[in-house]
Amino acid sequence: MPRQSVVRLARQYGSFPPAELPPAYLAPSLHFPLNRSSVQSSNFSSTAPAHGRDLSKSRAVSAIHRTGPRFKLSVSKYPLPKPVSPENLEKRDTTPGHGLWAFFPKDRQALSTPEYDNAHGRSWSIQELREKSWDDLHCLWWVCVKERNRIATSDLERQRLKAGYGEWESQERDRAIRVTQNSIKHVLRERWYAWEDAQALYKKGYRPQNEEDPVEEP
């Protein structure tokens, strides 16, 4: 804004001398007149004016006026297929060795019995797992995972049927499996720390084959 415009506005709306007026970029209020009635303004609205809208209730579809088309519209120009009854479905042969059967008990029932869930041994101890190889621990871990998935499948079916029995036996079997998994993690953690210690000794120059044989006393 030029300096002359600022001076002119100051003389019109204020009593400050021109020497005391701030620069134009520091006096944005001087850009606007003090009479708010002369400012053109309009309320924000996303709705079109009423005179420009079509208020006919018999045209198009309107959720407000509860109107719709005068004839039924089809979803598709092709007829929808009809469902086939289970009696007319083609029989399929089951696969006895399918991997999904591992999610069910040996009798292949969706809901396991309390006798089946209660017939299990104890958890593997840490001392026993320390003698196992890496491959054995790997296989045992996934056996536990598969068994826990089987228990979760039976629990879900038991909740759906609201059977009202078998929860305690299922929880006890799952608890024994989780103890075994925690023991496997403990053994693998010990081996990891032992490997780190051996690696640190090797970097320091330690070699087991360089150690002198102990002298046998007579």
C-alpha positions in Angstrom: 0.0 0.0 0.0 1.6 3.4 -0.9 2.4 5.9 1.7 0.0 8.4 0.3 -3.0 6.0 0.8 -2.0 5.4 4.4 -1.9 9.1 5.0 -5.2 9.7 3.3 -6.9 6.9 5.4 -5.4 8.3 8.6 -6.7 11.7 7.9 -10.1 10.3 7.1 -10.5 8.0 10.1 -8.0 9.1 12.6 -6.3 12.1 14.2 -2.7 10.8 14.1 -0.1 13.0 12.4 1.5 11.4 9.3 4.9 11.3 11.1 3.5 9.0 13.7 1.8 6.6 11.4 3.3 3.1 11.0 4.4 1.7 7.7 1.8 0.1 5.5 2.9 -3.5 6.2 2.6 -2.8 10.0 -0.9 -1.2 9.7 -3.2 -3.8 8.0 -6.2 -2.3 9.8 -5.9 0.9 7.8 -6.7 -1.1 4.7 -10.3 -1.5 5.7 -12.9 1.2 6.4 -14.3 1.6 9.9 -17.9 1.5 8.7 -18.7 -2.2 8.7 -22.1 -1.6 7.1 -20.4 -0.6 3.8 -18.5 -3.9 3.6 -20.0 -6.5 1.3 -20.2 -9.9 3.0 -22.3 -13.0 2.7 -22.9 -16.0 4.9 -21.1 -19.2 3.9 -23.5 -21.8 2.6 -23.1 -24.8 0.3 -26.8 -24.9 -0.5 -28.0 -23.3 -3.7 -30.6 -20.6 -3.6 -34.2 -21.7 -3.3 -35.2 -20.2 -6.6 -32.6 -22.2 -8.4 -33.6 -25.6 -7.0 -36.1 -28.1 -8.3 -38.5 -28.8 -5.4 -40.7 -31.2 -7.3 -41.4 -34.3 -5.1 -42.3 -36.4 -8.1 -38.9 -36.2 -9.7 -35.8 -38.4 -9.1 -35.0 -40.0 -5.8 -35.0 -38.0 -2.5 -34.4 -39.4 1.0 -35.9 -36.2 2.4 -39.1 -36.2 0.5 -39.3 -40.0 0.4 -39.7 -40.1 -3.4 -38.3 -42.5 -5.9 -38.7 -43.7 -9.5 -42.1 -44.6 -10.7 -41.0 -48.0 -11.9 -38.8 -50.7 -10.4 -35.2 -50.8 -11.5 -33.4 -54.1 -11.9 -30.0 -54.7 -10.3 -28.7 -56.2 -13.5 -30.0 -56.9 -17.0 -29.1 -60.5 -16.5 -31.2 -62.7 -14.1 -29.7 -63.5 -10.8 -28.6 -67.1 -10.3 -30.7 -69.2 -7.9 -29.0 -71.0 -5.0 -28.6 -74.8 -5.2 -30.0 -76.9 -2.4 -27.5 -79.0 -0.4 -29.2 -82.2 -1.7 -28.4 -81.3 -5.3 -24.8 -80.4 -4.7 -22.1 -82.6 -6.2 -20.5 -84.9 -3.7 -16.8 -84.3 -3.1 -14.4 -86.9 -1.8 -12.6 -85.9 1.4 -8.8 -85.9 1.6 -7.7 -88.0 4.6 -4.2 -86.6 4.7 -5.2 -82.9 4.4 -3.2 -80.6 6.7 -6.3 -78.9 8.1 -7.3 -82.1 9.9 -4.6 -81.2 12.4 -6.9 -78.5 13.8 -9.3 -81.2 15.0 -9.0 -84.2 17.3 -8.2 -87.6 16.1 -11.9 -88.5 15.6 -12.2 -85.4 13.4 -15.0 -83.8 15.4 -15.2 -80.0 15.8 -15.7 -80.2 19.5 -13.3 -82.2 21.6 -14.5 -84.1 24.6 -13.2 -83.4 28.2 -11.7 -86.9 28.3 -9.6 -86.2 25.2 -8.4 -82.8 26.5 -7.6 -84.3 30.0 -5.5 -87.2 28.5 -2.2 -85.4 28.3 1.2 -85.7 29.9 3.3 -83.1 31.8 5.2 -80.3 30.4 8.8 -80.7 29.1 11.3 -79.5 31.7 14.3 -77.2 31.0 16.8 -80.0 31.9 15.2 -82.3 29.3 15.1 -79.7 26.6 18.8 -78.8 27.1 19.7 -82.2 25.7 17.7 -81.7 22.5 19.2 -80.5 19.2 18.1 -77.4 17.3 16.0 -79.5 14.9 14.2 -81.3 17.8 13.4 -78.0 19.5 12.1 -76.6 16.3 9.8 -79.5 15.6 8.6 -79.6 19.2 7.8 -75.9 19.1 5.6 -76.3 16.0 3.9 -79.3 17.5 2.9 -77.1 20.4 1.6 -74.4 18.1 -0.5 -76.9 16.2 -2.0 -78.3 19.4 -2.8 -74.8 20.7 -4.6 -74.1 17.4 -6.5 -77.3 17.8 -7.6 -76.3 21.3 -8.6 -72.8 20.1 -10.8 -74.4 17.4 -12.6 -76.5 20.0 -13.0 -73.6 22.3 -14.6 -71.5 19.6 -17.0 -74.3 18.7 -17.8 -74.8 22.4 -18.7 -71.1 22.7 -20.8 -71.2 19.6 -22.8 -74.2 20.8 -22.9 -73.0 24.4 -22.0 -76.5 25.6 -21.2 -75.5 29.1 -18.5 -78.1 29.7 -14.9 -78.8 28.9 -13.5 -75.4 29.6 -11.4 -76.4 32.6 -9.8 -79.4 30.8 -9.1 -77.3 27.7 -7.4 -74.6 29.8 -5.3 -77.1 31.7 -4.0 -78.6 28.5 -3.3 -75.2 27.0 -1.4 -74.2 30.2 0.8 -77.3 30.0 1.7 -76.5 26.4 2.5 -72.9 27.2 4.9 -74.1 29.9 6.7 -76.2 27.4 7.0 -73.3 25.0 8.4 -71.0 27.7 11.0 -73.7 28.5 12.0 -73.9 24.9 12.5 -70.1 24.8 14.6 -70.4 28.0 16.9 -73.0 26.5 17.3 -71.1 23.2 18.1 -68.0 25.2 20.8 -69.8 27.1 22.3 -71.0 23.9 22.3 -67.6 22.4 24.1 -66.1 25.4 26.6 -68.9 25.3 27.2 -68.2 21.6 27.8 -64.5 22.3 30.3 -65.3 25.1 32.2 -67.7 22.8 32.2 -65.2 20.0 33.6 -62.5 22.4 36.4 -64.9 23.6 37.3 -65.8 20.0 37.7 -62.1 19.1 40.0 -61.7 22.1 42.3 -64.4 20.7 41.2 -67.4 22.8 41.6 -70.7 21.0 40.7 -74.0 22.9 43.2 -76.0 20.8 46.1 -73.8 22.0 45.6 -74.7 25.6 48.4 -76.9 27.1 47.4 -80.4 28.3 47.3 -80.6 32.1 50.3 -82.4 33.6 49.3 -85.5 35.4 50.7 -85.8 38.8 52.5 -89.1 39.7 
